[in-house]
Amino acid sequence: MTDDLLPALKRHFGFDSFRPGQEAVVRDALSGRDLLAIMPTGGGKSLCFQLPALLKEGVMVVVSPLIALMQDQVRLLEDNGIAATFLNSTLGGIEAAQRIQALRRGEIKLLYLAPERLLSPGFVDSFLQPLQETVGISAFTIDEAHCVSEWGHDFRPEYRQLSRLREWFPDVPVLAFTATATQRVREDIARQLALNDPALHLASFNRPNLYYAVKPRGGRAFDELLGHIRYHNKGSGIVYCLSRKRVDEIAADLQAAGVSALPYHAGLSGDTRRENQDRYIRDDVQVMVATVAFGMGINKPDVRWVVHYDLPKTMEGYYQEAGRAGRDGEPASCVLYFGMGDIRTAEFLIAQKVHPQTGDPLEDEQRIARQQLRQVLDYADSSECRRAVQLRYFGEPHPGGCGNCDNCLNPRPLQDWTLEAKQMLSAVARLAQRRQRYGASTVIDILRGAKTEKLISSGLDTLTVYGIGAGRSQEDWRALVRSLMQQGLMEETHDGYPVLLLNAASWEVLRGERAVRMAAPAAAPKASGKGRAARAAVAAGVEPDSEEDALFDALRALRKKIATEHGVPPYVVFNDASLRAMARQKPTDQDAFAAIPGVGAKKLDEYGWDFTALIREHAKA
C-alpha cells in the first residue's frame, strides 16, 4: 500500500519513507474523511496535509494563527517546487489581486489564511464559495487546532468561529492538526470545529532524538552555559529566561564572552523583535535569549539545543519550548537549570495573580498555578527517567530507561530515607487522627518545629511529631515529599486545595515493612579554571564532533551563501539532517545526490551541481 505514495513523497519532499504515523494520516486525509491529528513538534505534521493537497483535485485552504508561520510554510513549499501562497495583511492590493487570480485559474494547491481573513465580511461569499464551485476546495486544514479550545495553552477566540465552515461547506472535509492536546482539549477541538466522526490520530509524544537534563543552578551556571554553547560550536540554540531583565543580562554577558547572541522579549519594539528573529532564522547569530514570547511560529528545524535558565511555569510549556530543539530529527539537547530560588520567584509571580480592580487574590488561578508549579518541581527533582515523567504527564506510558537523559545515563546514588519518611507519614497520620488535613508546607513546618502563628494558634505545636525533623532543611523535606509521591508512597489531592493523604503503601512504610530510598540531591557545579568549558560540555550530554565536521561546516557555509542569494533562511535550502547525510555519504554525482533525504526533484535540479562540486573538491583536499 505504501508503494503508491512513495514516488510522490520523494518527488515533492525528497523523502524515501514516511515518519511513524504519517502514512495513516495521509491516507485518511486522501479518503475525504474529517480527522484530528495530534503529532508532536518535529513529527512531520505539515507533510500530512501538504501531500494530500498535492494529490487531490482543487485547492486546500490552511488556517494558520500567525503570519510568520504561514509565510515560512509557503516559502518552504515554494522551494520544493510546490504551488502555494498566502493572503494576509502584509500584501499590497496589486499583489493580493494577482494571487487571487492565480487561485481562480487553478494554479495554486495550498492557500494559507489567518482565521480573521477567512471570517472577514464577504470573503466567503465573494471568493471561497465561487472558488469551490470552479476550482474546488479539497479540504480545510486547521493548523495549531488547540487554539480552538479554552482549555488549550494558546486559546484564540477567533478560532471558535471556524465551526461555521461546516455550515458554509458541509461536504468539504475538515482536518485538524496540533502538536499537543490533553484528552479534554481533544474533545473540545472536535466539538468546536463540528468534526463529523473524525479519524483520531494520536502520535507518541516521545522525541527520542532529544537529550533531557536538569542541572542545579549554582554560582557557576553561566560558565556552564558558556561551555555548553562553545561545545556545540556553530549549532543554533535558544536560552529561555523567566524575566525580561534576565534575558537582557544573559544576552549582554554572552555577547561580552564573544558569542553571537540577541535578546527577544515583549519589552522590545516590534521592529527590533522582527529584526532579531530574522537574523536568528538566517543563521546570522547563533543564540536567541528569550522569554516564552519567542517560539510559536518559528519553523527553524536545526535548533541544536534549548536551555531553560529559569524554571518553566508548566510541564506543557516546558515540553513545547524544549521541543523546539531537533525538529529535523537530528540529536539535540534540552537542559533545565534549577535552583531553590526559582521556587520563591514562581511563588511570588503566582501571588501577583490578583483582580485588576480590587487587588483581591484570584484564588482559582493561583491554585491552578501552584499545582502546575508542583508538577514542574516533580520533574526537576525526580531521579526517574526524564522522558517517563514527561510522557506520563500527557497520559502516555513509558517504561523508563530511555538511555538519553541525565538520570538514565548518570543515575544518582540512592540513600536510605526510611526514618525521615516515617516521620513525614506519622505527621500526616497524627493530623488525620484529629480529623485535620494540611498541605506539604504546613506538615514540613510541624516537623521542623516552626514557631508560626498558624501552628501555635491551631495547637499543632502539641503534636508528638512537632520538631522531630528539625535536623533536615526545608528543601530536604520538600524533596522527600516529591519522592514519596513519585514512588506512590503518599498521595496529594488535585482539586486545587492540595493536602497530603496516606495510602496502603504509606502504612507499609510506617509498619517497617518497606524501606524508602531517595536519590542523593544533585550537587551544584563547582567547575573552574582551564578545563571548565570542556567539563561543562560533557555535563551537557553532548558527544564530541565526528571527523565529518569539516565537510559539514563547508556544506553549511555553501548553504548560507545560497540562502542569502535567494533571500530565504538556510533551512529552506536544506536542513541539518540533509547536510549530515551529505557529509556521511559524500555524493559526487547527481544520481547519488538524489538519494539524500530531503532532495526532491526541484532541489536536485537547483542545488545538486553546487553541492556535489563542493563535495568533490573537499575529497581532493
VODO-122819 format. One record per residue (C-alpha): z, x, y. Coordinates in Angstrom, 2 decimals. Last residue first. Example, Ala and Ser with C-alpha at 12.3 -4.5 7.8 and 13.67 -1.06 7.14 Angstrom:
# VODO-122819
zz;xx;yy
7.14;13.67;-1.06
7.80;12.30;-4.50
This chain:
# VODO-122819
zz;xx;yy
-0.27;41.87;18.38
-3.17;40.68;16.22
-1.29;37.61;14.94
-0.41;36.63;18.53
-4.06;36.64;19.48
-4.90;34.33;16.58
-2.04;31.99;17.54
-3.21;31.94;21.17
-6.75;31.06;20.10
-5.42;28.32;17.81
-3.55;26.79;20.77
-6.45;26.82;23.21
-9.05;25.59;20.71
-6.94;22.66;19.46
-5.95;21.24;22.84
-8.44;18.50;23.74
-10.27;17.87;20.46
-7.21;18.14;18.27
-5.21;16.16;20.82
-7.70;13.27;20.71
-7.97;13.17;16.90
-4.24;13.34;16.27
-2.03;16.41;16.13
1.61;15.26;15.97
2.32;16.90;12.62
0.03;19.96;12.13
-2.81;19.27;9.67
-5.43;19.18;12.46
-4.56;22.83;13.29
-5.65;23.91;9.81
-9.02;22.23;10.25
-9.43;23.51;13.81
-8.85;27.18;12.96
-6.01;29.69;13.30
-3.06;27.62;12.05
0.19;29.66;12.18
2.19;27.58;9.66
5.67;28.39;10.96
4.94;28.75;14.69
2.59;25.73;14.55
5.26;23.65;12.81
7.77;24.69;15.48
5.28;23.66;18.18
4.86;20.23;16.58
8.63;19.71;16.36
9.02;20.90;19.96
6.84;18.08;21.29
3.17;18.43;22.12
1.12;17.63;25.24
3.35;14.74;26.35
6.34;16.98;25.62
5.25;19.26;28.48
5.62;16.53;31.14
2.28;15.49;32.70
0.27;16.67;35.73
-2.70;17.84;33.65
-2.61;21.42;34.95
1.19;21.47;34.74
1.07;20.21;31.16
-1.47;22.87;30.18
0.69;25.68;31.62
3.88;24.27;30.05
2.20;24.00;26.65
0.97;27.59;26.92
4.50;28.78;27.73
5.95;26.77;24.86
3.39;28.29;22.49
4.43;31.77;23.62
8.09;30.86;23.09
7.30;29.59;19.56
5.39;32.78;18.81
8.37;34.93;19.79
10.76;32.54;18.09
9.18;32.77;14.66
11.60;35.53;13.69
14.38;32.93;13.47
16.99;32.00;16.08
20.66;32.39;15.16
22.26;29.20;13.87
24.03;26.69;16.06
27.47;25.17;15.46
28.87;25.58;18.96
31.52;27.93;17.56
28.75;30.46;16.88
27.68;30.13;20.50
31.23;30.59;21.75
31.61;33.76;19.67
28.39;35.16;21.13
29.39;34.26;24.69
32.87;35.78;24.29
31.79;39.12;22.83
32.34;41.20;25.98
35.70;39.82;27.01
37.44;36.56;26.37
37.88;33.95;23.70
41.06;31.93;23.95
39.79;28.63;22.65
42.39;25.83;22.39
43.81;25.48;18.91
42.91;22.46;16.82
45.92;20.48;15.62
46.62;21.05;11.91
45.11;18.33;9.81
47.57;15.76;8.51
49.27;15.30;5.19
51.43;12.36;4.22
53.14;12.22;0.84
53.36;9.03;-1.23
56.02;7.58;-3.47
58.89;8.50;-1.16
59.92;4.87;-0.66
58.88;5.03;3.03
55.46;6.42;2.12
54.84;3.69;-0.48
56.12;1.19;2.10
53.36;2.19;4.53
50.76;1.77;1.76
51.69;-1.91;1.44
51.20;-2.50;5.18
53.26;-1.85;8.30
52.25;-3.05;11.76
51.88;-1.37;15.15
51.06;-3.47;18.21
47.76;-3.72;20.10
47.54;-6.68;22.52
43.75;-6.96;22.94
43.40;-8.79;19.63
43.00;-5.66;17.53
46.40;-5.43;15.82
47.33;-2.00;14.52
47.80;-0.83;10.96
49.68;1.87;9.10
49.00;4.04;6.05
45.25;3.37;6.08
44.42;7.07;6.36
42.79;6.59;9.78
45.79;4.52;10.86
48.27;7.20;9.82
46.12;9.89;11.48
45.99;8.04;14.80
49.75;7.54;14.80
50.25;11.20;13.85
48.08;12.39;16.74
50.09;10.23;19.14
53.31;11.71;17.74
52.09;15.26;18.26
50.89;14.43;21.80
54.32;13.01;22.67
55.84;16.30;21.58
57.97;16.69;18.47
61.61;17.77;18.44
62.78;14.48;19.93
61.85;12.66;16.74
65.31;11.33;15.82
65.84;10.07;19.39
66.33;6.38;18.56
65.87;5.90;14.81
69.27;4.19;14.42
68.25;1.65;17.09
70.69;1.35;20.00
68.22;2.79;22.53
66.03;-0.26;21.92
68.55;-2.43;23.73
65.80;-4.15;25.70
67.25;-3.00;29.05
67.57;0.57;27.69
64.06;0.83;26.32
62.36;-0.73;29.35
64.47;1.24;31.83
63.34;4.48;30.26
65.63;7.10;28.75
63.19;8.45;26.19
64.79;9.24;22.83
61.68;10.85;21.32
61.54;8.31;18.50
62.02;5.38;20.89
59.39;6.71;23.32
56.98;7.06;20.39
57.59;3.42;19.42
56.96;2.34;23.01
53.67;4.26;23.27
52.45;3.11;19.83
52.59;-0.60;20.59
55.54;-2.88;20.04
56.70;-5.60;17.67
60.12;-7.25;17.59
61.53;-9.61;14.98
64.72;-7.50;14.87
63.89;-6.48;11.30
60.36;-5.76;12.54
61.78;-3.26;15.04
63.58;-1.43;12.24
60.33;-1.36;10.21
58.31;0.10;13.10
60.97;2.81;13.59
61.02;3.50;9.86
57.24;3.96;9.89
57.49;6.64;12.57
60.40;8.43;10.93
58.72;8.26;7.51
55.56;9.75;9.04
57.61;12.53;10.64
59.09;13.46;7.27
55.73;13.23;5.46
53.93;15.46;7.97
52.86;18.15;5.50
50.05;20.24;6.99
46.35;20.25;6.19
44.14;23.20;7.11
41.24;22.40;9.46
37.87;21.89;7.81
35.15;24.25;9.04
31.77;22.93;7.84
32.84;19.35;7.20
35.12;19.04;10.22
32.67;20.81;12.51
29.73;18.59;11.63
26.56;19.04;9.58
27.63;19.17;5.95
27.79;15.37;5.78
30.96;15.40;3.65
31.64;11.78;4.43
30.90;8.87;2.08
29.17;6.82;4.79
29.40;3.06;5.18
27.65;1.37;8.14
29.68;-1.11;10.19
28.73;0.44;13.53
32.18;2.03;13.94
31.97;3.21;10.32
28.87;5.15;11.29
30.72;7.14;13.92
33.74;7.95;11.72
31.52;8.97;8.77
29.41;11.23;11.00
32.47;13.03;12.30
33.68;13.81;8.75
37.46;13.36;8.85
39.88;15.62;10.74
40.05;12.96;13.46
41.30;13.70;16.96
38.06;13.08;18.83
37.05;10.08;16.73
40.43;8.35;16.90
40.52;9.16;20.61
37.18;7.38;21.07
38.50;4.31;19.27
41.71;4.45;21.33
39.65;4.44;24.53
37.76;1.34;23.40
41.06;-0.45;22.82
42.24;0.65;26.25
39.03;-0.67;27.83
39.43;-4.03;26.06
42.99;-4.37;27.31
41.99;-3.41;30.86
39.14;-5.92;30.93
41.43;-8.70;29.71
44.17;-7.77;32.17
42.07;-7.63;35.31
45.02;-6.26;37.29
45.72;-8.05;40.60
44.15;-6.49;43.70
43.70;-9.95;45.18
40.12;-9.70;46.46
38.40;-7.14;44.23
40.42;-8.12;41.12
41.58;-4.94;39.41
40.13;-2.41;36.96
41.67;0.65;38.60
44.29;0.88;35.81
41.47;1.70;33.39
40.49;4.65;35.57
44.08;5.98;35.47
44.20;5.52;31.69
40.97;7.49;31.34
42.29;10.32;33.52
45.58;10.43;31.58
43.70;10.53;28.30
41.36;13.23;29.55
44.37;15.37;30.46
45.03;15.70;26.73
41.85;17.74;26.49
38.67;17.04;24.55
35.31;18.74;24.80
32.52;16.94;22.92
29.64;18.87;21.40
26.33;17.43;20.19
23.91;19.91;18.61
20.20;19.71;17.83
18.01;20.33;14.78
14.44;18.95;15.04
13.81;15.24;14.55
11.92;14.88;17.84
14.80;12.82;19.27
16.99;15.89;18.92
19.52;15.17;21.64
19.54;11.83;23.43
21.81;10.66;20.63
24.83;12.27;22.31
24.48;9.69;25.09
23.90;6.68;22.83
26.58;7.59;20.28
29.03;8.39;23.07
28.39;5.08;24.82
28.90;3.19;21.56
32.13;5.09;20.97
33.39;4.14;24.41
34.59;5.82;27.62
33.38;9.35;26.91
35.93;12.23;27.06
34.85;14.89;29.52
32.56;17.93;29.18
30.32;15.93;26.88
27.70;18.44;25.77
24.20;17.48;24.62
21.88;19.91;22.85
18.24;20.57;22.00
16.64;17.94;24.24
13.05;18.01;22.91
12.31;14.26;22.77
12.41;13.54;26.51
11.99;9.76;26.87
14.40;9.34;29.76
14.51;5.55;30.21
18.26;5.40;29.81
19.72;8.85;30.34
21.34;9.62;33.64
23.85;7.17;35.16
26.16;8.47;32.40
27.20;11.18;34.84
25.06;14.26;34.96
24.53;17.99;34.60
20.88;18.49;33.68
20.08;21.87;32.15
16.94;23.93;31.54
15.04;23.55;34.79
11.27;23.43;35.41
10.97;21.85;31.98
8.78;19.03;33.40
11.42;16.46;32.37
14.10;18.44;34.23
12.00;18.76;37.37
11.20;15.04;37.25
14.88;14.11;36.94
15.85;16.36;39.83
13.10;14.90;42.03
13.97;11.32;41.11
17.68;11.88;41.76
16.96;13.60;45.06
14.67;10.78;46.20
17.23;8.12;45.26
19.92;9.90;47.25
22.79;11.49;45.35
26.08;9.65;44.87
24.72;7.83;41.81
24.72;11.02;39.76
22.40;13.85;38.70
23.07;17.57;39.18
20.61;20.42;38.50
20.73;23.51;36.30
18.75;26.75;35.95
21.49;29.04;34.60
22.20;32.26;36.54
26.00;32.08;36.50
26.03;30.78;40.08
23.70;27.97;38.97
26.10;27.12;36.17
29.04;27.03;38.59
27.11;24.79;41.01
26.14;22.34;38.24
29.71;22.32;36.90
31.20;21.58;40.33
28.64;18.91;41.29
29.05;17.06;37.99
32.87;17.34;38.20
32.82;15.70;41.63
30.50;12.94;40.43
33.03;12.04;37.74
33.01;11.59;33.97
30.80;14.54;33.05
27.80;14.75;30.73
26.09;18.12;30.24
22.48;17.72;29.12
20.33;20.34;27.39
16.87;21.86;27.22
16.41;24.88;24.95
15.46;28.09;26.76
18.11;30.30;25.14
20.25;28.05;22.97
22.71;30.92;22.80
22.78;31.02;26.57
23.72;27.35;26.83
26.52;27.58;24.24
27.86;30.75;25.84
28.02;29.00;29.19
29.82;26.05;27.64
32.30;28.47;26.04
32.91;30.12;29.40
33.39;26.68;30.96
35.94;25.73;28.30
38.04;28.86;28.84
41.06;27.14;30.39
41.35;24.79;27.45
39.12;21.95;26.38
39.75;21.47;22.67
36.44;21.20;20.82
34.81;18.27;19.05
31.68;18.89;17.00
28.61;16.99;15.85
25.39;18.55;14.51
22.39;16.24;14.83
19.48;16.46;12.37
21.04;13.88;10.01
20.94;11.08;12.61
22.69;8.21;10.82
22.39;4.83;12.49
20.56;3.58;9.42
17.80;1.09;10.04
18.43;-2.63;10.31
15.16;-4.52;10.04
15.51;-8.29;10.32
12.42;-10.45;9.81
12.75;-13.31;12.26
13.08;-16.96;11.27
11.64;-18.02;14.67
13.11;-15.94;17.47
14.41;-18.09;20.33
14.86;-14.98;22.52
18.49;-15.90;23.31
19.29;-16.83;19.71
17.81;-13.75;18.04
19.40;-11.47;20.66
22.80;-13.19;20.30
22.81;-12.73;16.53
22.02;-9.04;16.90
24.68;-8.65;19.60
27.42;-10.08;17.36
26.33;-7.93;14.40
26.52;-4.81;16.60
23.42;-3.53;18.32
21.94;-0.10;18.85
18.44;1.30;19.39
16.71;-1.97;20.25
13.49;-3.73;19.33
12.45;-7.39;19.50
9.02;-8.55;18.32
7.88;-12.00;19.44
4.91;-13.58;17.65
2.42;-15.70;19.67
2.11;-19.30;18.45
4.60;-20.93;20.83
3.17;-19.16;23.93
4.66;-20.89;27.01
7.74;-22.34;25.35
8.40;-19.23;23.22
7.88;-17.02;26.26
10.57;-19.07;27.98
13.14;-17.19;25.90
12.46;-14.30;28.28
14.79;-15.93;30.81
17.86;-14.12;29.49
16.19;-10.76;30.21
16.65;-11.44;33.94
20.43;-11.21;33.47
20.26;-7.57;32.30
23.10;-6.59;29.90
23.44;-2.86;29.19
26.10;-2.45;26.51
25.26;-5.70;24.75
27.72;-8.59;24.55
26.01;-10.39;27.42
22.88;-10.14;25.30
19.28;-9.89;26.45
19.65;-6.22;27.44
20.12;-5.55;23.70
16.34;-6.02;23.46
15.62;-2.48;24.72
11.94;-3.30;24.13
10.82;-6.92;23.90
7.37;-6.89;22.28
5.16;-9.93;22.86
2.38;-10.21;20.32
-1.42;-10.14;19.77
-2.28;-11.71;23.13
-5.91;-12.86;23.15
-8.94;-11.58;25.05
-10.08;-14.98;26.33
-7.49;-17.76;25.95
-4.51;-15.39;25.87
-5.74;-13.64;29.03
-6.16;-17.04;30.74
-2.49;-17.82;29.92
-1.29;-14.36;30.98
-3.02;-14.23;34.38
-2.84;-17.26;36.66
-0.41;-19.42;34.72
1.85;-16.59;33.51
1.91;-14.70;36.81
2.32;-17.85;38.97
5.85;-17.17;40.12
7.27;-13.89;38.73
8.56;-14.05;35.15
6.31;-11.29;33.76
6.85;-9.17;36.86
10.65;-9.50;36.73
10.67;-8.79;32.99
9.06;-5.40;33.65
5.60;-5.12;32.16
3.77;-2.75;29.78
0.29;-3.74;28.58
-0.94;-2.32;25.27
-4.46;-2.60;23.83
-6.57;-2.33;27.00
-10.38;-2.62;27.28
-10.51;-6.37;26.66
-12.53;-7.08;29.80
-9.61;-9.08;31.22
-7.33;-6.09;30.74
-9.75;-3.78;32.54
-9.91;-6.32;35.41
-6.11;-6.38;35.63
-6.06;-2.58;35.77
-8.55;-2.51;38.63
-6.55;-5.15;40.53
-3.36;-3.10;40.18
-5.18;-0.01;41.51
-6.53;-1.94;44.50
-3.18;-3.52;45.38
-1.15;-0.33;45.15
0.91;0.39;42.08
4.58;1.41;42.07
5.73;-2.22;41.90
4.68;-2.67;38.28
1.71;-3.28;36.01
1.39;-0.92;33.07
-1.47;0.50;31.04
-2.53;1.43;27.53
-5.82;2.43;25.90
-4.84;5.05;23.30
-6.36;8.54;23.47
-3.18;10.27;22.37
-2.61;11.46;25.94
-2.99;7.84;27.03
-0.19;6.81;24.69
2.21;9.44;26.03
1.48;8.49;29.65
1.88;4.80;28.85
5.31;5.43;27.30
6.42;7.51;30.28
5.32;4.89;32.78
7.12;2.19;30.81
10.39;4.14;30.73
10.29;5.19;34.37
9.73;1.58;35.45
12.76;0.41;33.52
13.54;-2.78;31.60
10.49;-2.86;29.28
8.52;-5.93;28.18
5.52;-4.94;26.04
2.49;-7.24;26.02
0.16;-6.53;23.08
-3.53;-7.01;23.81
-6.06;-8.72;21.57
-7.05;-8.23;17.94
-4.66;-6.31;15.74
-4.75;-2.68;14.52
-3.99;-0.97;17.82
-1.07;-3.27;18.63
0.21;-2.80;15.08
0.43;0.98;15.76
2.27;0.52;19.06
4.91;-1.85;17.69
6.46;0.41;15.07
5.37;3.53;16.98
7.96;2.71;19.63
10.76;2.57;17.01
10.41;6.21;16.00
13.95;6.82;14.75
14.84;9.19;17.59
17.23;6.67;19.13
18.46;4.44;16.33
16.44;1.52;14.94
17.50;-2.11;15.19
14.41;-4.21;14.50
14.24;-7.95;15.17
11.07;-9.66;13.96
8.81;-12.62;14.57
5.99;-12.76;12.00
2.32;-12.12;12.65
1.77;-10.15;9.44
0.97;-6.97;11.40
4.52;-6.90;12.81
5.92;-7.34;9.30
3.76;-4.46;8.08
4.80;-2.19;10.95
8.49;-2.91;10.36
8.19;-2.07;6.65
6.29;1.14;7.46
8.86;2.42;9.93
11.97;2.28;7.73
12.10;5.98;6.91
9.58;7.94;9.00
5.94;7.25;8.21
3.56;9.84;6.82
0.71;12.15;7.83
1.40;11.96;11.55
-1.13;12.69;14.31
-0.49;9.57;16.38
-3.84;7.76;16.59
-5.87;9.30;13.78
-2.91;10.15;11.56
-1.34;6.69;11.69
-4.76;5.02;11.40
-5.55;7.04;8.25
-2.05;6.33;6.87
-2.19;2.54;7.12
-4.32;1.68;4.06
-2.60;4.37;1.98
0.84;2.82;2.42
0.00;0.00;0.00
